Amino acid sequence: MGYISVLLLSFFISLGFSIFIIPRILLISFKKHLFDIPDERKVHHGVIPRLGGVSFFPAVIFTLALMIGLSRIYGEDVFPSIVSLNDTAVLSFGLSSLLLLYLTGITDDLIGVRYYQKFIVQIFCAVLLVSSGLWINNLYGIFGIYELPASVGIPFTVFTIVFITNAINLIDGIDGLASGLSGIALLFFTFLFTYQREWLYAALSIVTLGTLIPFFYYNVFGNPDRGRKIFMGDTGSLTIGMVLSMLAIRFSMTDASVLHRVPDAIVIAFSVLITPVFDVVRVILHRARFHKNIFSPDKNHIHHKFLALGFTHRAAMITILLISAGFAAMNLLLLTHIDINLLLFLDIFIWTVMQLFLTHQIKKRNANLKN
């Protein structure tokens, strides 16, 4: 059995585990009345369970453990190992940070956790992950900066982990959006790490993707009247955010031991996360501009803009997913042809023009409705 076969087997095992566990989560949620109650800020109606993310971490850790166990039982000649000696620290620290965030998410979904308490946990988990040796050590010429010393790179990485984790959490506003954006990113990372022969990260990507697909089906196509619809909640968004942070940072690192390095890797790594990251930056700037608490919830995210234009939830979700895939594809195609700083400026310019256009169309639509 080759590495590709191991990755495919991992995918189907995590897929099967998620298919098995989500209906059980729905059953428990309805029996114990564990629902996401709608309010003036939320865009859904009716009572819907919000514990779909409970399936993510168990599916990931069970599948990875099974793959490692099968390699130990049958030997690497028959069943190649996805974990090298250099990966053990990352696996230990990474799974520990994931577990802590997972438990924090469950607590928040069940009884609520204050935002500053979640930040403290996220910072601790980020420090834990960085302690494994994963940190951004090169900016590849962005703003003229290349290699980063540990004194700069480590704090910057902690900030990046917390930021990405919260970006995934905040973009989770309509059905299928957070899981769809994360799924696109995980698919990209699966191919990228497979190309680089980094099998642990390729396995983590494809296993997490496998857990998301059944959830995406229940979240987008599930019938709430039949008790078949579910949200991921903070349990899921925090877990997925941490996984994506881990993958993006690892892919961004300069490491001489990687045989098939991708040039300007940091651009590719974060291209698949442009939509949630840029959206959070814009929302924070908007709140600061109007002297609002940057942590206060509102309806100013990109999905709210599409809904304000009259898009259905599904049409808004599909449009935003296409935008995300478009940014990633554009950056991949242009990376070897234009300067990295020019490419970053182009991303920001296109995003800004798009936001101004959406705002203009919303104002125009509202004016027409008043007339």
PLY file of the C-alpha trace (Angstrom):
ply
format ascii 1.0
element vertex 371
property float x
property float y
property float z
element edge 370
property int vertex1
property int vertex2
end_header
0.00 0.00 0.00
1.36 3.44 -0.96
0.99 6.77 0.79
-1.81 7.90 -1.55
-3.79 4.77 -0.65
-3.27 5.51 3.04
-4.59 9.04 2.55
-7.65 7.79 0.69
-8.32 5.17 3.38
-7.99 7.87 6.04
-10.49 10.03 4.20
-13.13 7.31 3.98
-12.67 6.28 7.62
-13.16 9.86 8.87
-16.08 10.24 6.47
-17.70 7.09 7.84
-17.09 8.10 11.44
-18.76 11.47 10.87
-21.71 9.86 9.05
-22.16 7.54 12.04
-21.86 10.10 14.84
-23.82 13.13 13.55
-27.27 11.43 13.74
-26.42 10.42 17.33
-25.56 14.05 18.15
-28.90 15.13 16.69
-30.73 12.53 18.79
-29.04 13.62 22.03
-29.56 17.32 21.20
-33.31 16.87 20.79
-33.64 14.67 23.86
-31.74 17.16 26.04
-33.08 20.30 24.26
-29.63 21.53 23.24
-30.62 24.08 20.60
-29.37 27.30 19.03
-32.19 29.69 19.84
-32.69 32.41 17.18
-32.42 36.10 18.08
-32.33 39.44 16.24
-28.69 38.93 15.14
-29.08 35.42 13.75
-30.40 34.66 10.30
-32.07 31.31 10.99
-35.51 30.55 12.37
-36.63 27.72 14.58
-34.69 25.61 17.04
-31.66 23.82 15.55
-28.97 21.82 17.40
-25.56 23.51 17.39
-23.31 20.63 18.42
-22.30 19.38 14.97
-18.69 20.26 15.71
-18.64 17.68 18.50
-17.93 15.07 15.82
-14.84 16.81 14.39
-12.08 16.22 16.92
-13.01 12.58 17.74
-13.16 11.73 14.03
-9.76 13.33 13.37
-7.93 11.80 16.32
-9.54 8.37 15.90
-8.59 8.18 12.22
-5.02 9.41 12.73
-4.53 7.02 15.64
-5.87 4.13 13.55
-3.51 4.93 10.68
-0.53 5.05 13.04
-1.65 1.83 14.70
-2.03 -0.04 11.41
1.48 1.03 10.42
2.83 -0.34 13.71
0.97 -3.63 13.31
1.75 -4.37 9.68
5.06 -2.54 9.33
5.94 0.34 7.06
6.66 -1.94 4.12
2.98 -2.94 4.04
1.33 0.13 5.60
3.47 3.30 5.34
3.54 5.49 8.43
2.20 9.03 8.14
4.25 10.16 11.16
8.00 10.68 10.97
10.27 11.10 13.97
10.29 14.88 13.43
6.49 14.97 13.54
6.00 13.52 17.03
6.31 16.86 18.86
3.90 18.57 16.47
1.43 15.72 16.79
1.56 15.77 20.60
1.40 19.53 21.07
-1.01 20.03 18.18
-3.54 17.46 19.40
-3.26 18.80 22.95
-4.09 22.33 21.78
-6.94 20.98 19.65
-8.37 19.08 22.62
-8.29 22.16 24.83
-10.04 24.29 22.21
-12.54 21.49 21.59
-13.47 21.37 25.28
-13.71 25.18 25.39
-16.04 25.11 22.39
-18.30 22.49 23.98
-18.48 24.57 27.15
-19.36 27.67 25.13
-22.04 25.87 23.13
-23.64 24.41 26.25
-23.43 27.15 28.89
-21.53 30.05 27.30
-17.99 31.37 27.77
-17.02 35.05 27.89
-15.06 36.25 24.87
-11.98 37.24 26.92
-11.89 33.76 28.49
-11.93 32.20 25.03
-9.10 34.52 23.98
-6.99 33.42 26.93
-7.52 29.76 26.01
-6.77 30.46 22.35
-3.53 32.27 23.20
-2.47 29.41 25.46
-3.24 26.87 22.71
-1.30 28.98 20.19
1.72 29.09 22.51
1.39 25.34 22.98
1.40 24.76 19.22
4.36 27.10 18.67
6.26 25.17 21.37
6.24 22.17 19.02
8.48 24.06 16.58
5.78 25.36 14.25
6.23 29.08 13.70
6.47 31.45 10.74
10.19 31.92 10.11
10.09 33.63 6.70
7.90 36.26 5.00
9.41 35.55 1.54
9.92 39.25 0.76
6.60 40.69 1.92
7.37 44.35 2.71
11.00 43.46 1.95
11.20 41.03 4.90
12.59 37.53 4.49
13.89 35.48 7.42
12.33 36.21 10.81
14.15 35.78 14.11
12.39 33.71 16.75
11.82 36.82 18.87
9.61 38.21 16.09
8.36 35.10 14.35
6.99 33.34 17.45
4.79 36.22 18.73
3.65 36.87 15.15
2.69 33.20 14.80
0.73 33.24 18.08
-1.20 36.27 16.81
-1.79 34.55 13.45
-3.16 31.39 15.06
-5.58 33.33 17.26
-6.62 35.52 14.33
-7.33 32.64 11.92
-9.16 30.64 14.59
-11.46 33.59 15.27
-11.87 34.32 11.56
-13.34 30.86 10.99
-15.51 31.28 14.07
-16.86 34.67 12.93
-17.51 33.68 9.29
-19.84 30.90 10.49
-22.99 32.92 9.85
-25.02 31.06 7.22
-25.46 27.41 6.30
-22.42 25.80 4.73
-20.23 28.89 4.70
-17.61 28.11 7.36
-17.54 24.40 6.48
-17.46 25.17 2.74
-14.62 27.69 3.01
-12.73 25.33 5.31
-13.36 22.43 2.95
-11.88 24.34 0.00
-8.81 25.23 2.09
-8.39 21.65 3.32
-8.63 20.30 -0.24
-5.90 22.73 -1.35
-3.70 21.78 1.60
-4.18 18.07 0.89
-2.75 18.48 -2.62
-0.01 20.89 -1.50
1.28 18.70 1.32
1.02 15.59 -0.86
3.22 17.36 -3.42
5.72 18.16 -0.66
5.58 14.58 0.67
4.63 15.80 4.14
2.32 12.94 4.90
1.19 13.85 8.43
-0.10 17.23 7.28
-1.61 15.75 4.12
-3.38 13.18 6.32
-4.57 15.85 8.77
-5.96 17.86 5.85
-7.82 15.02 4.17
-9.08 13.51 7.44
-10.51 16.86 8.55
-12.07 17.26 5.10
-13.69 13.84 5.52
-15.29 14.87 8.81
-16.64 18.09 7.29
-18.45 16.59 4.30
-21.29 14.82 6.23
-21.68 17.88 8.43
-21.91 20.10 5.33
-24.72 17.88 4.01
-26.72 18.05 7.25
-26.06 21.77 7.65
-27.00 22.79 4.09
-29.51 20.16 2.96
-30.90 18.91 6.26
-34.60 19.48 6.93
-35.10 21.27 10.28
-38.75 20.18 10.43
-37.59 16.57 10.48
-34.80 17.21 12.96
-32.06 16.62 10.37
-30.38 20.04 10.40
-27.41 20.96 12.60
-24.92 23.80 13.18
-21.22 23.32 13.99
-21.19 25.76 16.92
-18.02 27.08 18.52
-16.89 23.50 19.12
-16.53 22.99 15.39
-15.38 26.44 14.29
-12.63 26.65 16.93
-11.42 23.13 16.11
-11.38 23.73 12.35
-9.77 27.15 12.83
-6.91 25.62 14.80
-6.39 22.86 12.22
-6.25 25.40 9.39
-3.83 27.55 11.41
-1.56 24.57 11.94
-1.60 23.68 8.24
-1.06 27.25 7.00
1.85 27.85 9.36
3.55 24.57 8.54
3.23 25.20 4.81
4.62 28.73 5.25
7.74 27.59 7.09
11.12 27.46 5.44
12.46 23.98 6.11
15.51 22.58 4.32
14.37 19.00 5.01
11.37 19.38 2.65
12.40 18.13 -0.76
9.67 19.66 -2.92
9.37 23.21 -1.60
6.83 25.55 -3.20
8.21 29.07 -3.89
6.69 31.94 -1.87
4.77 29.37 0.15
3.28 31.90 2.55
1.19 33.47 -0.23
-0.26 30.12 -1.25
-0.88 29.07 2.36
-2.94 32.15 3.17
-4.56 32.55 -0.25
-7.05 29.82 0.64
-7.96 31.78 3.80
-8.32 35.23 2.21
-12.12 35.41 2.48
-12.48 34.79 6.24
-9.30 36.75 7.08
-10.10 39.81 4.94
-13.71 39.77 6.11
-12.69 39.93 9.77
-10.21 42.75 9.08
-12.90 44.75 7.28
-15.49 44.19 10.03
-13.03 45.22 12.76
-12.08 48.39 10.85
-15.77 49.16 10.31
-16.55 48.80 14.01
-13.54 50.88 15.00
-14.54 53.58 12.52
-17.94 53.96 14.19
-16.44 53.64 17.70
-18.07 50.30 18.41
-16.64 47.49 20.50
-14.67 45.38 18.00
-15.90 42.25 19.78
-19.58 43.20 19.61
-21.57 41.11 17.11
-23.32 42.78 14.19
-24.64 42.08 10.71
-21.79 43.52 8.69
-20.04 40.37 7.47
-19.82 39.54 3.78
-22.65 37.01 3.96
-24.92 39.64 5.50
-24.19 41.89 2.51
-25.25 39.24 0.03
-28.40 38.53 2.06
-29.16 42.27 2.05
-28.97 42.14 -1.76
-31.73 39.55 -1.79
-29.60 36.44 -2.20
-30.90 33.27 -0.64
-28.71 31.65 2.01
-27.58 28.97 -0.40
-26.90 31.41 -3.25
-24.88 33.65 -0.90
-22.90 30.67 0.36
-22.09 29.40 -3.14
-21.11 32.89 -4.32
-18.71 33.39 -1.41
-17.19 29.94 -1.93
-16.57 30.80 -5.59
-14.96 34.09 -4.54
-12.67 32.23 -2.14
-11.69 29.64 -4.75
-11.16 32.46 -7.27
-8.69 34.28 -5.00
-6.75 31.06 -4.37
-6.63 30.15 -8.08
-5.62 33.69 -9.11
-2.76 33.79 -6.62
-1.51 30.36 -7.69
-1.50 31.43 -11.33
0.09 34.85 -10.79
2.62 33.97 -8.11
5.46 33.16 -10.48
4.71 36.11 -12.77
4.45 39.16 -10.49
6.13 40.41 -7.31
4.76 39.05 -4.04
3.99 42.55 -2.72
2.17 43.49 -5.91
0.12 40.31 -5.60
-0.80 41.18 -2.01
-1.81 44.69 -3.11
-3.90 43.19 -5.93
-5.74 40.94 -3.45
-6.50 43.89 -1.16
-7.53 46.08 -4.10
-9.94 43.49 -5.55
-11.44 42.80 -2.12
-11.91 46.52 -1.41
-13.50 47.24 -4.79
-15.82 44.27 -4.32
-16.91 45.53 -0.88
-17.53 49.05 -2.18
-19.56 47.64 -5.06
-21.67 45.48 -2.69
-22.29 48.45 -0.38
-23.30 50.63 -3.35
-25.70 47.94 -4.63
-27.27 47.54 -1.18
-27.90 51.29 -0.90
-29.33 51.34 -4.43
-31.61 48.38 -3.65
-32.82 49.92 -0.39
-33.57 53.20 -2.18
-35.60 51.39 -4.84
-37.54 49.48 -2.18
-38.44 52.74 -0.42
-39.73 54.18 -3.69
0 1
1 2
2 3
3 4
4 5
5 6
6 7
7 8
8 9
9 10
10 11
11 12
12 13
13 14
14 15
15 16
16 17
17 18
18 19
19 20
20 21
21 22
22 23
23 24
24 25
25 26
26 27
27 28
28 29
29 30
30 31
31 32
32 33
33 34
34 35
35 36
36 37
37 38
38 39
39 40
40 41
41 42
42 43
43 44
44 45
45 46
46 47
47 48
48 49
49 50
50 51
51 52
52 53
53 54
54 55
55 56
56 57
57 58
58 59
59 60
60 61
61 62
62 63
63 64
64 65
65 66
66 67
67 68
68 69
69 70
70 71
71 72
72 73
73 74
74 75
75 76
76 77
77 78
78 79
79 80
80 81
81 82
82 83
83 84
84 85
85 86
86 87
87 88
88 89
89 90
90 91
91 92
92 93
93 94
94 95
95 96
96 97
97 98
98 99
99 100
100 101
101 102
102 103
103 104
104 105
105 106
106 107
107 108
108 109
109 110
110 111
111 112
112 113
113 114
114 115
115 116
116 117
117 118
118 119
119 120
120 121
121 122
122 123
123 124
124 125
125 126
126 127
127 128
128 129
129 130
130 131
131 132
132 133
133 134
134 135
135 136
136 137
137 138
138 139
139 140
140 141
141 142
142 143
143 144
144 145
145 146
146 147
147 148
148 149
149 150
150 151
151 152
152 153
153 154
154 155
155 156
156 157
157 158
158 159
159 160
160 161
161 162
162 163
163 164
164 165
165 166
166 167
167 168
168 169
169 170
170 171
171 172
172 173
173 174
174 175
175 176
176 177
177 178
178 179
179 180
180 181
181 182
182 183
183 184
184 185
185 186
186 187
187 188
188 189
189 190
190 191
191 192
192 193
193 194
194 195
195 196
196 197
197 198
198 199
199 200
200 201
201 202
202 203
203 204
204 205
205 206
206 207
207 208
208 209
209 210
210 211
211 212
212 213
213 214
214 215
215 216
216 217
217 218
218 219
219 220
220 221
221 222
222 223
223 224
224 225
225 226
226 227
227 228
228 229
229 230
230 231
231 232
232 233
233 234
234 235
235 236
236 237
237 238
238 239
239 240
240 241
241 242
242 243
243 244
244 245
245 246
246 247
247 248
248 249
249 250
250 251
251 252
252 253
253 254
254 255
255 256
256 257
257 258
258 259
259 260
260 261
261 262
262 263
263 264
264 265
265 266
266 267
267 268
268 269
269 270
270 271
271 272
272 273
273 274
274 275
275 276
276 277
277 278
278 279
279 280
280 281
281 282
282 283
283 284
284 285
285 286
286 287
287 288
288 289
289 290
290 291
291 292
292 293
293 294
294 295
295 296
296 297
297 298
298 299
299 300
300 301
301 302
302 303
303 304
304 305
305 306
306 307
307 308
308 309
309 310
310 311
311 312
312 313
313 314
314 315
315 316
316 317
317 318
318 319
319 320
320 321
321 322
322 323
323 324
324 325
325 326
326 327
327 328
328 329
329 330
330 331
331 332
332 333
333 334
334 335
335 336
336 337
337 338
338 339
339 340
340 341
341 342
342 343
343 344
344 345
345 346
346 347
347 348
348 349
349 350
350 351
351 352
352 353
353 354
354 355
355 356
356 357
357 358
358 359
359 360
360 361
361 362
362 363
363 364
364 365
365 366
366 367
367 368
368 369
369 370
